[in-house]
Amino acid sequence: MKRIAAWLKKQNKYLLVGLIMTGLAVALGLLSLVWTPYSPTAMSSAERFHAPSFRHLFGTDNFGRDIFSRVMQGIGTTVTVSTAIVIISAGAGILVGAVTGYFGGILDEAIMRITDAVNSFPSILLALVVISIMGSGKQNVILSLGIVFAPSYVRIVRSEFIRLRDADYIMRARLMGVSKWRILFVHILPNIFSVFWVSVTIGFNNAILAESGMSYLGVGVQPPDASLGKMLSDAQGYLGRAPWYALAPGLTIVWIVLGFSLLSEGIRRGAISGKREVE
């Protein structure tokens, strides 16, 4: 036990706890793709509003559906949508931020003014405007939020490329005749990941909250797909009769967001301690 306690003391507790919390959530979401205790869409008028029990861990809803099965499917939907949003926004951020940060010039100024304009609006409000034009649905939520969150990554990547483009090892690479694109994506890009991964984990938080909020408002993921935000919206009319109906999806959202918050803090602290060791 002393060895275990000593090992834990040396570890990054934020990272460990964050990995455990997010890992459990992702595992449940992946498991829902192949198995759930009950069918998430199966209704039963005889089992409406059953309280949590060994048979139904989170109880049942107003249609007699098993809430635990729907939460599992909702986690899978939320994680899938959030991952797609982060891939789109972070990918665009890396490409645009790298080019503008390294080359600068008029293109850099124009893109920075566009990102300033986008960032001046609340992300959810801007996403709702895009959704109102494109229509609701999972694909449109992914595309709209991916576009809305991209400017944040552009700014982060751009600032790191500006910081590193005149470093000694980059100057030597230029003198050796290394191509600009190789310098961008082979010499500079790997050195910004310590900062970038923190932004990605925070981006997961933002994507999860945004997707849940839009589904809560009825413009996000649509039935028959289960969504934690939509479940929370459906449950608000039954808070007095079946409080577990709202608690299950609500606490699940809190669990996932807290897990990614701890994960991002753990990565940040790990990057800081790594820099100290190098120094």
C-alpha positions as CSV (number, residue, x, y, z in Angstrom):
1,M,0.0,0.0,0.0
2,K,2.9,2.4,0.8
3,R,4.3,1.8,-2.7
4,I,1.0,2.5,-4.3
5,A,0.5,5.7,-2.2
6,A,4.1,6.8,-3.2
7,W,3.4,6.1,-6.8
8,L,0.1,8.1,-6.8
9,K,1.8,11.0,-5.1
10,K,4.3,11.3,-8.0
11,Q,1.5,11.1,-10.6
12,N,-0.5,13.9,-12.2
13,K,-3.7,13.4,-10.3
14,Y,-5.7,15.7,-12.5
15,L,-4.6,13.7,-15.6
16,L,-5.4,10.3,-13.9
17,V,-8.8,11.3,-12.6
18,G,-9.7,13.0,-15.9
19,L,-8.6,9.9,-17.9
20,I,-10.7,7.6,-15.6
21,M,-13.8,9.8,-15.9
22,T,-13.6,10.4,-19.7
23,G,-12.5,6.8,-20.3
24,L,-15.6,5.5,-18.5
25,A,-17.9,7.8,-20.4
26,V,-16.4,6.9,-23.8
27,A,-16.4,3.2,-22.9
28,L,-20.2,3.4,-22.2
29,G,-20.8,5.3,-25.4
30,L,-18.8,2.7,-27.5
31,L,-20.6,-0.2,-25.7
32,S,-23.9,1.3,-26.6
33,L,-23.1,0.8,-30.3
34,V,-23.3,-3.0,-29.8
35,W,-25.2,-3.5,-26.6
36,T,-27.6,-1.8,-24.1
37,P,-29.6,-3.5,-21.3
38,Y,-32.8,-2.6,-23.1
39,S,-33.6,-1.2,-26.5
40,P,-33.3,2.6,-26.1
41,T,-36.5,3.1,-28.2
42,A,-38.6,0.3,-26.7
43,M,-41.8,1.7,-25.1
44,S,-44.0,0.1,-22.4
45,S,-47.1,1.8,-21.0
46,A,-47.0,-0.6,-18.0
47,E,-43.5,0.6,-17.0
48,R,-43.9,4.4,-17.1
49,F,-42.0,6.4,-14.4
50,H,-40.5,3.4,-12.6
51,A,-38.0,4.6,-10.0
52,P,-34.4,3.4,-10.2
53,S,-34.0,-0.2,-9.2
54,F,-31.8,-3.2,-10.0
55,R,-34.0,-3.8,-13.1
56,H,-33.8,-0.3,-14.3
57,L,-30.7,1.4,-12.8
58,F,-31.8,4.9,-13.7
59,G,-35.5,4.3,-13.8
60,T,-37.8,4.7,-16.8
61,D,-39.3,7.7,-18.5
62,N,-42.7,8.9,-19.6
63,F,-42.8,6.3,-22.4
64,G,-41.6,3.4,-20.2
65,R,-38.1,3.5,-21.9
66,D,-35.1,2.4,-19.9
67,I,-33.2,5.7,-19.0
68,F,-29.9,4.0,-18.5
69,S,-30.0,2.5,-22.0
70,R,-30.9,5.9,-23.4
71,V,-28.1,7.6,-21.4
72,M,-25.6,5.1,-22.8
73,Q,-26.8,5.9,-26.4
74,G,-26.9,9.6,-25.6
75,I,-23.2,9.5,-24.4
76,G,-22.3,7.7,-27.7
77,T,-24.1,10.4,-29.7
78,T,-22.6,13.3,-27.7
79,V,-19.0,11.8,-27.9
80,T,-19.4,11.1,-31.7
81,V,-20.8,14.6,-32.5
82,S,-18.2,16.3,-30.2
83,T,-15.3,14.4,-31.8
84,A,-16.4,15.3,-35.3
85,I,-16.8,19.0,-34.3
86,V,-13.3,19.0,-32.7
87,I,-11.7,17.3,-35.8
88,I,-13.3,19.8,-38.2
89,S,-12.5,22.9,-36.1
90,A,-9.0,21.8,-35.0
91,G,-8.1,20.7,-38.5
92,A,-9.2,24.0,-40.0
93,G,-7.4,25.8,-37.2
94,I,-4.1,24.0,-37.8
95,L,-4.1,24.6,-41.5
96,V,-5.2,28.2,-41.5
97,G,-3.2,29.1,-38.3
98,A,0.0,27.6,-39.6
99,V,-0.2,29.4,-43.0
100,T,-1.1,32.8,-41.6
101,G,1.3,32.6,-38.6
102,Y,4.3,31.6,-40.7
103,F,3.7,33.7,-43.8
104,G,1.9,36.7,-42.4
105,G,1.0,39.5,-44.8
106,I,-2.4,40.7,-46.1
107,L,-3.9,37.2,-45.9
108,D,-3.0,37.0,-42.2
109,E,-4.6,40.4,-41.5
110,A,-7.8,39.5,-43.4
111,I,-8.2,36.2,-41.7
112,M,-7.6,37.7,-38.2
113,R,-10.3,40.3,-38.8
114,I,-12.7,37.5,-39.8
115,T,-11.8,35.6,-36.6
116,D,-12.3,38.7,-34.5
117,A,-15.7,39.2,-36.0
118,V,-16.7,35.5,-35.4
119,N,-15.4,35.6,-31.8
120,S,-17.3,38.7,-31.0
121,F,-20.6,36.7,-31.1
122,P,-21.5,34.1,-28.5
123,S,-20.8,30.7,-30.1
124,I,-24.2,29.2,-29.4
125,L,-26.0,32.2,-30.9
126,L,-23.8,32.1,-34.0
127,A,-24.4,28.3,-34.3
128,L,-28.2,28.8,-34.0
129,V,-28.0,31.3,-36.9
130,V,-26.2,28.8,-39.1
131,I,-28.6,26.0,-38.1
132,S,-31.6,28.3,-38.9
133,I,-30.2,28.6,-42.4
134,M,-29.0,25.0,-42.9
135,G,-31.7,23.2,-40.9
136,S,-31.5,21.0,-37.8
137,G,-30.0,17.5,-37.6
138,K,-26.8,15.8,-36.5
139,Q,-24.7,16.6,-39.6
140,N,-25.7,20.3,-39.6
141,V,-24.9,20.6,-35.9
142,I,-21.4,19.2,-36.6
143,L,-20.8,21.5,-39.5
144,S,-22.1,24.6,-37.9
145,L,-20.3,24.1,-34.6
146,G,-17.1,23.1,-36.4
147,I,-17.2,26.4,-38.3
148,V,-18.0,28.4,-35.2
149,F,-15.2,26.9,-33.0
150,A,-12.5,27.0,-35.7
151,P,-11.4,30.6,-35.1
152,S,-10.3,29.8,-31.6
153,Y,-7.9,27.2,-32.9
154,V,-6.7,29.5,-35.6
155,R,-5.6,32.1,-33.1
156,I,-3.8,29.6,-30.9
157,V,-1.9,27.9,-33.7
158,R,-1.1,31.2,-35.3
159,S,0.4,32.6,-32.1
160,E,2.6,29.5,-31.7
161,F,3.8,29.6,-35.3
162,I,4.7,33.3,-34.9
163,R,6.6,32.5,-31.8
164,L,8.6,29.6,-33.4
165,R,9.1,30.8,-37.0
166,D,12.3,32.7,-36.1
167,A,13.7,30.1,-33.7
168,D,17.3,29.1,-34.3
169,Y,16.5,25.6,-35.5
170,I,14.0,27.0,-38.0
171,M,16.6,29.5,-39.3
172,R,19.1,26.6,-39.7
173,A,16.5,24.6,-41.6
174,R,15.9,27.5,-44.0
175,L,19.7,27.8,-44.6
176,M,19.8,24.1,-45.4
177,G,17.2,24.6,-48.1
178,V,14.3,22.8,-46.4
179,S,11.0,23.5,-48.1
180,K,8.5,25.9,-46.4
181,W,5.8,23.3,-46.1
182,R,8.2,20.8,-44.5
183,I,9.2,23.5,-42.0
184,L,5.5,24.2,-41.3
185,F,4.3,20.6,-40.7
186,V,7.5,18.7,-39.7
187,H,9.6,21.2,-37.8
188,I,7.2,23.6,-36.2
189,L,3.8,21.7,-35.8
190,P,5.1,18.9,-33.5
191,N,6.4,21.6,-31.1
192,I,3.1,23.2,-30.5
193,F,1.2,20.1,-29.5
194,S,1.9,20.6,-25.7
195,V,-0.3,23.8,-26.0
196,F,-2.6,22.5,-28.7
197,W,-3.7,19.4,-26.8
198,V,-4.9,21.5,-23.9
199,S,-7.0,23.5,-26.4
200,V,-8.4,20.3,-27.9
201,T,-9.6,19.0,-24.5
202,I,-11.2,22.4,-23.7
203,G,-12.7,22.2,-27.2
204,F,-14.3,18.9,-26.3
205,N,-15.9,20.6,-23.3
206,N,-17.3,23.4,-25.4
207,A,-18.5,21.0,-28.1
208,I,-20.3,18.8,-25.6
209,L,-22.0,21.8,-23.9
210,A,-22.9,23.4,-27.2
211,E,-24.3,20.1,-28.7
212,S,-26.3,19.5,-25.5
213,G,-27.6,23.0,-25.4
214,M,-28.7,22.9,-29.0
215,S,-30.4,19.5,-28.5
216,Y,-32.1,20.9,-25.4
217,L,-33.5,23.8,-27.6
218,G,-34.8,21.2,-30.1
219,V,-32.5,22.2,-33.0
220,G,-29.7,19.6,-32.4
221,V,-29.8,15.9,-32.6
222,Q,-33.2,14.7,-33.6
223,P,-35.2,11.5,-32.6
224,P,-34.9,8.6,-32.8
225,D,-31.3,9.2,-31.9
226,A,-31.0,9.7,-28.1
227,S,-29.3,12.9,-26.9
228,L,-28.5,14.0,-23.4
229,G,-29.7,17.5,-24.0
230,K,-33.0,16.4,-25.6
231,M,-33.5,14.0,-22.7
232,L,-33.0,16.9,-20.2
233,S,-35.5,19.0,-22.2
234,D,-38.1,16.2,-22.2
235,A,-37.6,15.6,-18.4
236,Q,-38.3,19.2,-17.3
237,G,-42.1,18.6,-17.4
238,Y,-41.8,15.7,-14.9
239,L,-39.4,17.0,-12.3
240,G,-42.0,16.6,-9.5
241,R,-43.2,13.2,-10.5
242,A,-39.9,11.6,-11.7
243,P,-36.8,13.6,-10.7
244,W,-34.5,10.8,-11.8
245,Y,-35.6,11.4,-15.4
246,A,-33.7,14.8,-15.3
247,L,-30.9,13.8,-12.9
248,A,-29.6,11.0,-15.1
249,P,-28.8,13.0,-18.3
250,G,-27.9,16.1,-16.3
251,L,-25.4,14.4,-14.0
252,T,-24.0,12.6,-17.0
253,I,-23.3,15.9,-18.8
254,V,-21.6,17.2,-15.6
255,W,-19.5,14.0,-15.3
256,I,-18.2,14.2,-18.9
257,V,-17.5,18.0,-18.8
258,L,-15.7,17.6,-15.5
259,G,-13.7,14.7,-16.8
260,F,-12.5,16.7,-19.8
261,S,-11.8,19.8,-17.6
262,L,-9.6,17.7,-15.3
263,L,-7.9,16.1,-18.4
264,S,-7.1,19.5,-19.8
265,E,-5.7,20.7,-16.5
266,G,-3.6,17.5,-16.2
267,I,-2.2,18.0,-19.7
268,R,-1.4,21.6,-18.9
269,R,0.4,20.7,-15.7
270,G,2.3,17.9,-17.4
271,A,3.5,20.3,-20.1
272,I,4.7,22.8,-17.5
273,S,6.5,20.1,-15.5
274,G,8.1,18.8,-18.7
275,K,9.4,22.3,-19.6
276,R,10.9,22.6,-16.0
277,E,12.7,19.3,-16.4
278,V,14.1,20.3,-19.8
279,E,15.4,23.6,-18.2
